[in-house]
Amino acid sequence: MKSASCNMDQLVTKNHNGACQESDKEEGSSTKYVIIVVVLVLVLILIVGIAGYWIYTKRRSAGSKDLQDEKSSDNLL
């Protein structure tokens, strides 16, 4: 166990004597679910951010077109 701890550069300790139990296995899988949820939330935030930026640029470009139209109509008067 000490050599595995050294090779992994991580502290490895013994939880109990005997074979692994189901509760020991579930702890690792719950960590995987937390990581998956965190990644999905970050991806969702990224998508919302990109969509917000896209909407912002579309509105901004539409606003500048309106200003150009007003300037050209003022020149006709």
mmCIF file of the N, C-alpha and C atoms, coordinates in Angstrom:
data_MODEL
# 
_entry.id   MODEL 
# 
loop_
_atom_site.group_PDB 
_atom_site.id 
_atom_site.type_symbol 
_atom_site.label_atom_id 
_atom_site.label_alt_id 
_atom_site.label_comp_id 
_atom_site.label_asym_id 
_atom_site.label_entity_id 
_atom_site.label_seq_id 
_atom_site.pdbx_PDB_ins_code 
_atom_site.Cartn_x 
_atom_site.Cartn_y 
_atom_site.Cartn_z 
_atom_site.occupancy 
_atom_site.B_iso_or_equiv 
_atom_site.pdbx_formal_charge 
_atom_site.auth_seq_id 
_atom_site.auth_comp_id 
_atom_site.auth_asym_id 
_atom_site.auth_atom_id 
_atom_site.pdbx_PDB_model_num 
ATOM 1   N N  . MET A 1 1  ? 0.835   -1.188 0.000   1.00 0.00 ? 1  MET A N  1 
ATOM 2   C CA . MET A 1 1  ? 0.000   0.000  0.000   1.00 0.00 ? 1  MET A CA 1 
ATOM 3   C C  . MET A 1 1  ? 0.881   1.253  0.000   1.00 0.00 ? 1  MET A C  1 
ATOM 4   N N  . LYS A 1 2  ? 1.990   1.199  0.709   1.00 0.00 ? 2  LYS A N  1 
ATOM 5   C CA . LYS A 1 2  ? 2.879   2.360  0.734   1.00 0.00 ? 2  LYS A CA 1 
ATOM 6   C C  . LYS A 1 2  ? 3.473   2.627  -0.641  1.00 0.00 ? 2  LYS A C  1 
ATOM 7   N N  . SER A 1 3  ? 3.845   1.570  -1.372  1.00 0.00 ? 3  SER A N  1 
ATOM 8   C CA . SER A 1 3  ? 4.421   1.783  -2.706  1.00 0.00 ? 3  SER A CA 1 
ATOM 9   C C  . SER A 1 3  ? 3.354   2.327  -3.661  1.00 0.00 ? 3  SER A C  1 
ATOM 10  N N  . ALA A 1 4  ? 2.104   1.859  -3.544  1.00 0.00 ? 4  ALA A N  1 
ATOM 11  C CA . ALA A 1 4  ? 1.027   2.388  -4.388  1.00 0.00 ? 4  ALA A CA 1 
ATOM 12  C C  . ALA A 1 4  ? 0.793   3.857  -4.081  1.00 0.00 ? 4  ALA A C  1 
ATOM 13  N N  . SER A 1 5  ? 0.848   4.204  -2.794  1.00 0.00 ? 5  SER A N  1 
ATOM 14  C CA . SER A 1 5  ? 0.676   5.594  -2.396  1.00 0.00 ? 5  SER A CA 1 
ATOM 15  C C  . SER A 1 5  ? 1.776   6.461  -2.981  1.00 0.00 ? 5  SER A C  1 
ATOM 16  N N  . CYS A 1 6  ? 3.001   5.944  -2.965  1.00 0.00 ? 6  CYS A N  1 
ATOM 17  C CA . CYS A 1 6  ? 4.131   6.703  -3.501  1.00 0.00 ? 6  CYS A CA 1 
ATOM 18  C C  . CYS A 1 6  ? 4.024   6.841  -5.015  1.00 0.00 ? 6  CYS A C  1 
ATOM 19  N N  . ASN A 1 7  ? 3.661   5.743  -5.691  1.00 0.00 ? 7  ASN A N  1 
ATOM 20  C CA . ASN A 1 7  ? 3.551   5.767  -7.157  1.00 0.00 ? 7  ASN A CA 1 
ATOM 21  C C  . ASN A 1 7  ? 2.449   6.704  -7.627  1.00 0.00 ? 7  ASN A C  1 
ATOM 22  N N  . MET A 1 8  ? 1.357   6.772  -6.885  1.00 0.00 ? 8  MET A N  1 
ATOM 23  C CA . MET A 1 8  ? 0.240   7.639  -7.264  1.00 0.00 ? 8  MET A CA 1 
ATOM 24  C C  . MET A 1 8  ? 0.439   9.063  -6.773  1.00 0.00 ? 8  MET A C  1 
ATOM 25  N N  . ASP A 1 9  ? 1.462   9.288  -5.960  1.00 0.00 ? 9  ASP A N  1 
ATOM 26  C CA . ASP A 1 9  ? 1.720   10.601 -5.365  1.00 0.00 ? 9  ASP A CA 1 
ATOM 27  C C  . ASP A 1 9  ? 0.470   11.105 -4.650  1.00 0.00 ? 9  ASP A C  1 
ATOM 28  N N  . GLN A 1 10 ? -0.141  10.174 -3.903  1.00 0.00 ? 10 GLN A N  1 
ATOM 29  C CA . GLN A 1 10 ? -1.383  10.467 -3.206  1.00 0.00 ? 10 GLN A CA 1 
ATOM 30  C C  . GLN A 1 10 ? -1.427  9.602  -1.946  1.00 0.00 ? 10 GLN A C  1 
ATOM 31  N N  . LEU A 1 11 ? -1.999  10.111 -0.891  1.00 0.00 ? 11 LEU A N  1 
ATOM 32  C CA . LEU A 1 11 ? -2.079  9.370  0.352   1.00 0.00 ? 11 LEU A CA 1 
ATOM 33  C C  . LEU A 1 11 ? -3.127  8.266  0.233   1.00 0.00 ? 11 LEU A C  1 
ATOM 34  N N  . VAL A 1 12 ? -2.691  7.019  0.454   1.00 0.00 ? 12 VAL A N  1 
ATOM 35  C CA . VAL A 1 12 ? -3.584  5.872  0.426   1.00 0.00 ? 12 VAL A CA 1 
ATOM 36  C C  . VAL A 1 12 ? -3.618  5.296  1.829   1.00 0.00 ? 12 VAL A C  1 
ATOM 37  N N  . THR A 1 13 ? -4.829  5.144  2.390   1.00 0.00 ? 13 THR A N  1 
ATOM 38  C CA . THR A 1 13 ? -4.961  4.603  3.736   1.00 0.00 ? 13 THR A CA 1 
ATOM 39  C C  . THR A 1 13 ? -5.927  3.429  3.732   1.00 0.00 ? 13 THR A C  1 
ATOM 40  N N  . LYS A 1 14 ? -5.847  2.612  4.756   1.00 0.00 ? 14 LYS A N  1 
ATOM 41  C CA . LYS A 1 14 ? -6.718  1.455  4.901   1.00 0.00 ? 14 LYS A CA 1 
ATOM 42  C C  . LYS A 1 14 ? -7.964  1.873  5.676   1.00 0.00 ? 14 LYS A C  1 
ATOM 43  N N  . ASN A 1 15 ? -9.130  1.596  5.098   1.00 0.00 ? 15 ASN A N  1 
ATOM 44  C CA . ASN A 1 15 ? -10.392 1.929  5.760   1.00 0.00 ? 15 ASN A CA 1 
ATOM 45  C C  . ASN A 1 15 ? -10.783 0.873  6.776   1.00 0.00 ? 15 ASN A C  1 
ATOM 46  N N  . HIS A 1 16 ? -10.585 -0.397 6.437   1.00 0.00 ? 16 HIS A N  1 
ATOM 47  C CA . HIS A 1 16 ? -10.969 -1.496 7.329   1.00 0.00 ? 16 HIS A CA 1 
ATOM 48  C C  . HIS A 1 16 ? -10.296 -2.770 6.869   1.00 0.00 ? 16 HIS A C  1 
ATOM 49  N N  . ASN A 1 17 ? -10.344 -3.802 7.714   1.00 0.00 ? 17 ASN A N  1 
ATOM 50  C CA . ASN A 1 17 ? -9.816  -5.117 7.356   1.00 0.00 ? 17 ASN A CA 1 
ATOM 51  C C  . ASN A 1 17 ? -10.846 -5.869 6.529   1.00 0.00 ? 17 ASN A C  1 
ATOM 52  N N  . GLY A 1 18 ? -10.393 -6.708 5.628   1.00 0.00 ? 18 GLY A N  1 
ATOM 53  C CA . GLY A 1 18 ? -11.299 -7.561 4.868   1.00 0.00 ? 18 GLY A CA 1 
ATOM 54  C C  . GLY A 1 18 ? -11.564 -7.024 3.477   1.00 0.00 ? 18 GLY A C  1 
ATOM 55  N N  . ALA A 1 19 ? -12.546 -7.656 2.836   1.00 0.00 ? 19 ALA A N  1 
ATOM 56  C CA . ALA A 1 19 ? -12.899 -7.309 1.453   1.00 0.00 ? 19 ALA A CA 1 
ATOM 57  C C  . ALA A 1 19 ? -13.618 -5.963 1.397   1.00 0.00 ? 19 ALA A C  1 
ATOM 58  N N  . CYS A 1 20 ? -13.613 -5.394 0.201   1.00 0.00 ? 20 CYS A N  1 
ATOM 59  C CA . CYS A 1 20 ? -14.332 -4.134 -0.004  1.00 0.00 ? 20 CYS A CA 1 
ATOM 60  C C  . CYS A 1 20 ? -15.822 -4.369 0.163   1.00 0.00 ? 20 CYS A C  1 
ATOM 61  N N  . GLN A 1 21 ? -16.504 -3.365 0.643   1.00 0.00 ? 21 GLN A N  1 
ATOM 62  C CA . GLN A 1 21 ? -17.949 -3.452 0.838   1.00 0.00 ? 21 GLN A CA 1 
ATOM 63  C C  . GLN A 1 21 ? -18.634 -2.559 -0.183  1.00 0.00 ? 21 GLN A C  1 
ATOM 64  N N  . GLU A 1 22 ? -19.899 -2.770 -0.391  1.00 0.00 ? 22 GLU A N  1 
ATOM 65  C CA . GLU A 1 22 ? -20.669 -1.971 -1.345  1.00 0.00 ? 22 GLU A CA 1 
ATOM 66  C C  . GLU A 1 22 ? -20.630 -0.487 -0.994  1.00 0.00 ? 22 GLU A C  1 
ATOM 67  N N  . SER A 1 23 ? -20.656 -0.163 0.284   1.00 0.00 ? 23 SER A N  1 
ATOM 68  C CA . SER A 1 23 ? -20.644 1.244  0.689   1.00 0.00 ? 23 SER A CA 1 
ATOM 69  C C  . SER A 1 23 ? -19.334 1.918  0.287   1.00 0.00 ? 23 SER A C  1 
ATOM 70  N N  . ASP A 1 24 ? -18.227 1.156  0.269   1.00 0.00 ? 24 ASP A N  1 
ATOM 71  C CA . ASP A 1 24 ? -16.946 1.711  -0.162  1.00 0.00 ? 24 ASP A CA 1 
ATOM 72  C C  . ASP A 1 24 ? -16.981 2.033  -1.647  1.00 0.00 ? 24 ASP A C  1 
ATOM 73  N N  . LYS A 1 25 ? -17.602 1.177  -2.427  1.00 0.00 ? 25 LYS A N  1 
ATOM 74  C CA . LYS A 1 25 ? -17.674 1.380  -3.873  1.00 0.00 ? 25 LYS A CA 1 
ATOM 75  C C  . LYS A 1 25 ? -18.571 2.560  -4.221  1.00 0.00 ? 25 LYS A C  1 
ATOM 76  N N  . GLU A 1 26 ? -19.630 2.768  -3.454  1.00 0.00 ? 26 GLU A N  1 
ATOM 77  C CA . GLU A 1 26 ? -20.582 3.838  -3.739  1.00 0.00 ? 26 GLU A CA 1 
ATOM 78  C C  . GLU A 1 26 ? -19.969 5.211  -3.519  1.00 0.00 ? 26 GLU A C  1 
ATOM 79  N N  . GLU A 1 27 ? -19.005 5.328  -2.611  1.00 0.00 ? 27 GLU A N  1 
ATOM 80  C CA . GLU A 1 27 ? -18.388 6.627  -2.357  1.00 0.00 ? 27 GLU A CA 1 
ATOM 81  C C  . GLU A 1 27 ? -17.704 7.154  -3.599  1.00 0.00 ? 27 GLU A C  1 
ATOM 82  N N  . GLY A 1 28 ? -17.008 6.296  -4.328  1.00 0.00 ? 28 GLY A N  1 
ATOM 83  C CA . GLY A 1 28 ? -16.330 6.717  -5.553  1.00 0.00 ? 28 GLY A CA 1 
ATOM 84  C C  . GLY A 1 28 ? -17.296 7.092  -6.641  1.00 0.00 ? 28 GLY A C  1 
ATOM 85  N N  . SER A 1 29 ? -18.402 6.362  -6.750  1.00 0.00 ? 29 SER A N  1 
ATOM 86  C CA . SER A 1 29 ? -19.367 6.653  -7.802  1.00 0.00 ? 29 SER A CA 1 
ATOM 87  C C  . SER A 1 29 ? -20.118 7.946  -7.528  1.00 0.00 ? 29 SER A C  1 
ATOM 88  N N  . SER A 1 30 ? -20.343 8.266  -6.248  1.00 0.00 ? 30 SER A N  1 
ATOM 89  C CA . SER A 1 30 ? -21.028 9.525  -5.953  1.00 0.00 ? 30 SER A CA 1 
ATOM 90  C C  . SER A 1 30 ? -20.147 10.710 -6.323  1.00 0.00 ? 30 SER A C  1 
ATOM 91  N N  . THR A 1 31 ? -18.845 10.549 -6.185  1.00 0.00 ? 31 THR A N  1 
ATOM 92  C CA . THR A 1 31 ? -17.918 11.603 -6.604  1.00 0.00 ? 31 THR A CA 1 
ATOM 93  C C  . THR A 1 31 ? -17.999 11.808 -8.106  1.00 0.00 ? 31 THR A C  1 
ATOM 94  N N  . LYS A 1 32 ? -18.150 10.727 -8.854  1.00 0.00 ? 32 LYS A N  1 
ATOM 95  C CA . LYS A 1 32 ? -18.276 10.835 -10.312 1.00 0.00 ? 32 LYS A CA 1 
ATOM 96  C C  . LYS A 1 32 ? -19.531 11.615 -10.679 1.00 0.00 ? 32 LYS A C  1 
ATOM 97  N N  . TYR A 1 33 ? -20.627 11.355 -9.970  1.00 0.00 ? 33 TYR A N  1 
ATOM 98  C CA . TYR A 1 33 ? -21.867 12.072 -10.259 1.00 0.00 ? 33 TYR A CA 1 
ATOM 99  C C  . TYR A 1 33 ? -21.733 13.561 -9.959  1.00 0.00 ? 33 TYR A C  1 
ATOM 100 N N  . VAL A 1 34 ? -21.039 13.899 -8.902  1.00 0.00 ? 34 VAL A N  1 
ATOM 101 C CA . VAL A 1 34 ? -20.832 15.308 -8.566  1.00 0.00 ? 34 VAL A CA 1 
ATOM 102 C C  . VAL A 1 34 ? -20.014 15.984 -9.659  1.00 0.00 ? 34 VAL A C  1 
ATOM 103 N N  . ILE A 1 35 ? -18.981 15.316 -10.135 1.00 0.00 ? 35 ILE A N  1 
ATOM 104 C CA . ILE A 1 35 ? -18.148 15.877 -11.199 1.00 0.00 ? 35 ILE A CA 1 
ATOM 105 C C  . ILE A 1 35 ? -18.968 16.057 -12.467 1.00 0.00 ? 35 ILE A C  1 
ATOM 106 N N  . ILE A 1 36 ? -19.793 15.073 -12.799 1.00 0.00 ? 36 ILE A N  1 
ATOM 107 C CA . ILE A 1 36 ? -20.628 15.171 -14.002 1.00 0.00 ? 36 ILE A CA 1 
ATOM 108 C C  . ILE A 1 36 ? -21.602 16.339 -13.886 1.00 0.00 ? 36 ILE A C  1 
ATOM 109 N N  . VAL A 1 37 ? -22.219 16.511 -12.734 1.00 0.00 ? 37 VAL A N  1 
ATOM 110 C CA . VAL A 1 37 ? -23.169 17.613 -12.531 1.00 0.00 ? 37 VAL A CA 1 
ATOM 111 C C  . VAL A 1 37 ? -22.458 18.961 -12.645 1.00 0.00 ? 37 VAL A C  1 
ATOM 112 N N  . VAL A 1 38 ? -21.273 19.069 -12.056 1.00 0.00 ? 38 VAL A N  1 
ATOM 113 C CA . VAL A 1 38 ? -20.524 20.325 -12.121 1.00 0.00 ? 38 VAL A CA 1 
ATOM 114 C C  . VAL A 1 38 ? -20.154 20.650 -13.569 1.00 0.00 ? 38 VAL A C  1 
ATOM 115 N N  . VAL A 1 39 ? -19.716 19.654 -14.318 1.00 0.00 ? 39 VAL A N  1 
ATOM 116 C CA . VAL A 1 39 ? -19.355 19.880 -15.724 1.00 0.00 ? 39 VAL A CA 1 
ATOM 117 C C  . VAL A 1 39 ? -20.579 20.290 -16.522 1.00 0.00 ? 39 VAL A C  1 
ATOM 118 N N  . LEU A 1 40 ? -21.704 19.630 -16.295 1.00 0.00 ? 40 LEU A N  1 
ATOM 119 C CA . LEU A 1 40 ? -22.921 19.996 -17.023 1.00 0.00 ? 40 LEU A CA 1 
ATOM 120 C C  . LEU A 1 40 ? -23.378 21.416 -16.702 1.00 0.00 ? 40 LEU A C  1 
ATOM 121 N N  . VAL A 1 41 ? -23.267 21.819 -15.445 1.00 0.00 ? 41 VAL A N  1 
ATOM 122 C CA . VAL A 1 41 ? -23.639 23.189 -15.067 1.00 0.00 ? 41 VAL A CA 1 
ATOM 123 C C  . VAL A 1 41 ? -22.711 24.190 -15.748 1.00 0.00 ? 41 VAL A C  1 
ATOM 124 N N  . LEU A 1 42 ? -21.421 23.890 -15.789 1.00 0.00 ? 42 LEU A N  1 
ATOM 125 C CA . LEU A 1 42 ? -20.480 24.805 -16.452 1.00 0.00 ? 42 LEU A CA 1 
ATOM 126 C C  . LEU A 1 42 ? -20.754 24.908 -17.947 1.00 0.00 ? 42 LEU A C  1 
ATOM 127 N N  . VAL A 1 43 ? -21.096 23.793 -18.578 1.00 0.00 ? 43 VAL A N  1 
ATOM 128 C CA . VAL A 1 43 ? -21.438 23.819 -20.008 1.00 0.00 ? 43 VAL A CA 1 
ATOM 129 C C  . VAL A 1 43 ? -22.706 24.641 -20.227 1.00 0.00 ? 43 VAL A C  1 
ATOM 130 N N  . LEU A 1 44 ? -23.678 24.483 -19.348 1.00 0.00 ? 44 LEU A N  1 
ATOM 131 C CA . LEU A 1 44 ? -24.919 25.259 -19.458 1.00 0.00 ? 44 LEU A CA 1 
ATOM 132 C C  . LEU A 1 44 ? -24.644 26.750 -19.308 1.00 0.00 ? 44 LEU A C  1 
ATOM 133 N N  . ILE A 1 45 ? -23.801 27.111 -18.362 1.00 0.00 ? 45 ILE A N  1 
ATOM 134 C CA . ILE A 1 45 ? -23.436 28.524 -18.187 1.00 0.00 ? 45 ILE A CA 1 
ATOM 135 C C  . ILE A 1 45 ? -22.739 29.053 -19.435 1.00 0.00 ? 45 ILE A C  1 
ATOM 136 N N  . LEU A 1 46 ? -21.878 28.249 -20.016 1.00 0.00 ? 46 LEU A N  1 
ATOM 137 C CA . LEU A 1 46 ? -21.180 28.663 -21.238 1.00 0.00 ? 46 LEU A CA 1 
ATOM 138 C C  . LEU A 1 46 ? -22.161 28.868 -22.390 1.00 0.00 ? 46 LEU A C  1 
ATOM 139 N N  . ILE A 1 47 ? -23.106 27.963 -22.534 1.00 0.00 ? 47 ILE A N  1 
ATOM 140 C CA . ILE A 1 47 ? -24.094 28.086 -23.612 1.00 0.00 ? 47 ILE A CA 1 
ATOM 141 C C  . ILE A 1 47 ? -24.960 29.331 -23.417 1.00 0.00 ? 47 ILE A C  1 
ATOM 142 N N  . VAL A 1 48 ? -25.389 29.576 -22.197 1.00 0.00 ? 48 VAL A N  1 
ATOM 143 C CA . VAL A 1 48 ? -26.199 30.768 -21.921 1.00 0.00 ? 48 VAL A CA 1 
ATOM 144 C C  . VAL A 1 48 ? -25.392 32.036 -22.191 1.00 0.00 ? 48 VAL A C  1 
ATOM 145 N N  . GLY A 1 49 ? -24.126 32.025 -21.826 1.00 0.00 ? 49 GLY A N  1 
ATOM 146 C CA . GLY A 1 49 ? -23.268 33.177 -22.078 1.00 0.00 ? 49 GLY A CA 1 
ATOM 147 C C  . GLY A 1 49 ? -23.089 33.449 -23.563 1.00 0.00 ? 49 GLY A C  1 
ATOM 148 N N  . ILE A 1 50 ? -22.854 32.398 -24.322 1.00 0.00 ? 50 ILE A N  1 
ATOM 149 C CA . ILE A 1 50 ? -22.700 32.555 -25.776 1.00 0.00 ? 50 ILE A CA 1 
ATOM 150 C C  . ILE A 1 50 ? -23.997 33.044 -26.401 1.00 0.00 ? 50 ILE A C  1 
ATOM 151 N N  . ALA A 1 51 ? -25.129 32.482 -25.979 1.00 0.00 ? 51 ALA A N  1 
ATOM 152 C CA . ALA A 1 51 ? -26.423 32.919 -26.519 1.00 0.00 ? 51 ALA A CA 1 
ATOM 153 C C  . ALA A 1 51 ? -26.693 34.378 -26.161 1.00 0.00 ? 51 ALA A C  1 
ATOM 154 N N  . GLY A 1 52 ? -26.377 34.763 -24.938 1.00 0.00 ? 52 GLY A N  1 
ATOM 155 C CA . GLY A 1 52 ? -26.566 36.157 -24.530 1.00 0.00 ? 52 GLY A CA 1 
ATOM 156 C C  . GLY A 1 52 ? -25.704 37.113 -25.336 1.00 0.00 ? 52 GLY A C  1 
ATOM 157 N N  . TYR A 1 53 ? -24.459 36.728 -25.567 1.00 0.00 ? 53 TYR A N  1 
ATOM 158 C CA . TYR A 1 53 ? -23.569 37.568 -26.373 1.00 0.00 ? 53 TYR A CA 1 
ATOM 159 C C  . TYR A 1 53 ? -24.079 37.667 -27.810 1.00 0.00 ? 53 TYR A C  1 
ATOM 160 N N  . TRP A 1 54 ? -24.569 36.556 -28.355 1.00 0.00 ? 54 TRP A N  1 
ATOM 161 C CA . TRP A 1 54 ? -25.073 36.551 -29.715 1.00 0.00 ? 54 TRP A CA 1 
ATOM 162 C C  . TRP A 1 54 ? -26.285 37.478 -29.828 1.00 0.00 ? 54 TRP A C  1 
ATOM 163 N N  . ILE A 1 55 ? -27.199 37.414 -28.867 1.00 0.00 ? 55 ILE A N  1 
ATOM 164 C CA . ILE A 1 55 ? -28.375 38.292 -28.874 1.00 0.00 ? 55 ILE A CA 1 
ATOM 165 C C  . ILE A 1 55 ? -27.947 39.749 -28.733 1.00 0.00 ? 55 ILE A C  1 
ATOM 166 N N  . TYR A 1 56 ? -26.973 40.007 -27.858 1.00 0.00 ? 56 TYR A N  1 
ATOM 167 C CA . TYR A 1 56 ? -26.477 41.366 -27.661 1.00 0.00 ? 56 TYR A CA 1 
ATOM 168 C C  . TYR A 1 56 ? -25.903 41.935 -28.956 1.00 0.00 ? 56 TYR A C  1 
ATOM 169 N N  . THR A 1 57 ? -25.104 41.149 -29.672 1.00 0.00 ? 57 THR A N  1 
ATOM 170 C CA . THR A 1 57 ? -24.508 41.647 -30.910 1.00 0.00 ? 57 THR A CA 1 
ATOM 171 C C  . THR A 1 57 ? -25.561 41.855 -31.995 1.00 0.00 ? 57 THR A C  1 
ATOM 172 N N  . LYS A 1 58 ? -26.582 40.980 -32.046 1.00 0.00 ? 58 LYS A N  1 
ATOM 173 C CA . LYS A 1 58 ? -27.644 41.149 -33.039 1.00 0.00 ? 58 LYS A CA 1 
ATOM 174 C C  . LYS A 1 58 ? -28.430 42.439 -32.770 1.00 0.00 ? 58 LYS A C  1 
ATOM 175 N N  . ARG A 1 59 ? -28.751 42.682 -31.503 1.00 0.00 ? 59 ARG A N  1 
ATOM 176 C CA . ARG A 1 59 ? -29.484 43.904 -31.173 1.00 0.00 ? 59 ARG A CA 1 
ATOM 177 C C  . ARG A 1 59 ? -28.634 45.135 -31.426 1.00 0.00 ? 59 ARG A C  1 
ATOM 178 N N  . ARG A 1 60 ? -27.363 45.038 -31.128 1.00 0.00 ? 60 ARG A N  1 
ATOM 179 C CA . ARG A 1 60 ? -26.471 46.175 -31.329 1.00 0.00 ? 60 ARG A CA 1 
ATOM 180 C C  . ARG A 1 60 ? -26.339 46.499 -32.811 1.00 0.00 ? 60 ARG A C  1 
ATOM 181 N N  . SER A 1 61 ? -26.198 45.452 -33.650 1.00 0.00 ? 61 SER A N  1 
ATOM 182 C CA . SER A 1 61 ? -26.084 45.704 -35.086 1.00 0.00 ? 61 SER A CA 1 
ATOM 183 C C  . SER A 1 61 ? -27.417 46.205 -35.657 1.00 0.00 ? 61 SER A C  1 
ATOM 184 N N  . ALA A 1 62 ? -28.542 45.727 -35.126 1.00 0.00 ? 62 ALA A N  1 
ATOM 185 C CA . ALA A 1 62 ? -29.845 46.217 -35.585 1.00 0.00 ? 62 ALA A CA 1 
ATOM 186 C C  . ALA A 1 62 ? -30.015 47.674 -35.192 1.00 0.00 ? 62 ALA A C  1 
ATOM 187 N N  . GLY A 1 63 ? -29.529 48.056 -34.023 1.00 0.00 ? 63 GLY A N  1 
ATOM 188 C CA . GLY A 1 63 ? -29.608 49.440 -33.592 1.00 0.00 ? 63 GLY A CA 1 
ATOM 189 C C  . GLY A 1 63 ? -28.770 50.360 -34.451 1.00 0.00 ? 63 GLY A C  1 
ATOM 190 N N  . SER A 1 64 ? -27.606 49.916 -34.877 1.00 0.00 ? 64 SER A N  1 
ATOM 191 C CA . SER A 1 64 ? -26.757 50.755 -35.723 1.00 0.00 ? 64 SER A CA 1 
ATOM 192 C C  . SER A 1 64 ? -27.352 50.891 -37.118 1.00 0.00 ? 64 SER A C  1 
ATOM 193 N N  . LYS A 1 65 ? -28.064 49.867 -37.608 1.00 0.00 ? 65 LYS A N  1 
ATOM 194 C CA . LYS A 1 65 ? -28.728 49.969 -38.907 1.00 0.00 ? 65 LYS A CA 1 
ATOM 195 C C  . LYS A 1 65 ? -29.856 50.988 -38.840 1.00 0.00 ? 65 LYS A C  1 
ATOM 196 N N  . ASP A 1 66 ? -30.576 51.025 -37.719 1.00 0.00 ? 66 ASP A N  1 
ATOM 197 C CA . ASP A 1 66 ? -31.652 51.995 -37.546 1.00 0.00 ? 66 ASP A CA 1 
ATOM 198 C C  . ASP A 1 66 ? -31.092 53.409 -37.552 1.00 0.00 ? 66 ASP A C  1 
ATOM 199 N N  . LEU A 1 67 ? -29.947 53.613 -36.913 1.00 0.00 ? 67 LEU A N  1 
ATOM 200 C CA . LEU A 1 67 ? -29.337 54.931 -36.900 1.00 0.00 ? 67 LEU A CA 1 
ATOM 201 C C  . LEU A 1 67 ? -28.890 55.341 -38.289 1.00 0.00 ? 67 LEU A C  1 
ATOM 202 N N  . GLN A 1 68 ? -28.357 54.419 -39.052 1.00 0.00 ? 68 GLN A N  1 
ATOM 203 C CA . GLN A 1 68 ? -27.940 54.720 -40.425 1.00 0.00 ? 68 GLN A CA 1 
ATOM 204 C C  . GLN A 1 68 ? -29.147 55.084 -41.294 1.00 0.00 ? 68 GLN A C  1 
ATOM 205 N N  . ASP A 1 69 ? -30.254 54.387 -41.090 1.00 0.00 ? 69 ASP A N  1 
ATOM 206 C CA . ASP A 1 69 ? -31.472 54.693 -41.842 1.00 0.00 ? 69 ASP A CA 1 
ATOM 207 C C  . ASP A 1 69 ? -31.994 56.088 -41.502 1.00 0.00 ? 69 ASP A C  1 
ATOM 208 N N  . GLU A 1 70 ? -31.925 56.470 -40.226 1.00 0.00 ? 70 GLU A N  1 
ATOM 209 C CA . GLU A 1 70 ? -32.377 57.790 -39.818 1.00 0.00 ? 70 GLU A CA 1 
ATOM 210 C C  . GLU A 1 70 ? -31.488 58.874 -40.424 1.00 0.00 ? 70 GLU A C  1 
ATOM 211 N N  . LYS A 1 71 ? -30.171 58.652 -40.464 1.00 0.00 ? 71 LYS A N  1 
ATOM 212 C CA . LYS A 1 71 ? -29.254 59.638 -41.033 1.00 0.00 ? 71 LYS A CA 1 
ATOM 213 C C  . LYS A 1 71 ? -29.499 59.829 -42.516 1.00 0.00 ? 71 LYS A C  1 
ATOM 214 N N  . SER A 1 72 ? -29.754 58.712 -43.223 1.00 0.00 ? 72 SER A N  1 
ATOM 215 C CA . SER A 1 72 ? -29.986 58.830 -44.671 1.00 0.00 ? 72 SER A CA 1 
ATOM 216 C C  . SER A 1 72 ? -31.312 59.516 -44.956 1.00 0.00 ? 72 SER A C  1 
ATOM 217 N N  . SER A 1 73 ? -32.312 59.308 -44.108 1.00 0.00 ? 73 SER A N  1 
ATOM 218 C CA . SER A 1 73 ? -33.598 59.976 -44.324 1.00 0.00 ? 73 SER A CA 1 
ATOM 219 C C  . SER A 1 73 ? -33.489 61.464 -43.979 1.00 0.00 ? 73 SER A C  1 
ATOM 220 N N  . ASP A 1 74 ? -32.611 61.837 -43.032 1.00 0.00 ? 74 ASP A N  1 
ATOM 221 C CA . ASP A 1 74 ? -32.416 63.245 -42.702 1.00 0.00 ? 74 ASP A CA 1 
ATOM 222 C C  . ASP A 1 74 ? -31.746 63.965 -43.859 1.00 0.00 ? 74 ASP A C  1 
ATOM 223 N N  . ASN A 1 75 ? -30.901 63.292 -44.585 1.00 0.00 ? 75 ASN A N  1 
ATOM 224 C CA . ASN A 1 75 ? -30.221 63.918 -45.728 1.00 0.00 ? 75 ASN A CA 1 
ATOM 225 C C  . ASN A 1 75 ? -31.187 64.228 -46.853 1.00 0.00 ? 75 ASN A C  1 
ATOM 226 N N  . LEU A 1 76 ? -32.258 63.478 -46.959 1.00 0.00 ? 76 LEU A N  1 
ATOM 227 C CA . LEU A 1 76 ? -33.231 63.721 -48.009 1.00 0.00 ? 76 LEU A CA 1 
ATOM 228 C C  . LEU A 1 76 ? -34.053 64.970 -47.734 1.00 0.00 ? 76 LEU A C  1 
ATOM 229 N N  . LEU A 1 77 ? -34.187 65.325 -46.480 1.00 0.00 ? 77 LEU A N  1 
ATOM 230 C CA . LEU A 1 77 ? -34.986 66.496 -46.162 1.00 0.00 ? 77 LEU A CA 1 
ATOM 231 C C  . LEU A 1 77 ? -34.161 67.704 -46.400 1.00 0.00 ? 77 LEU A C  1 
# 
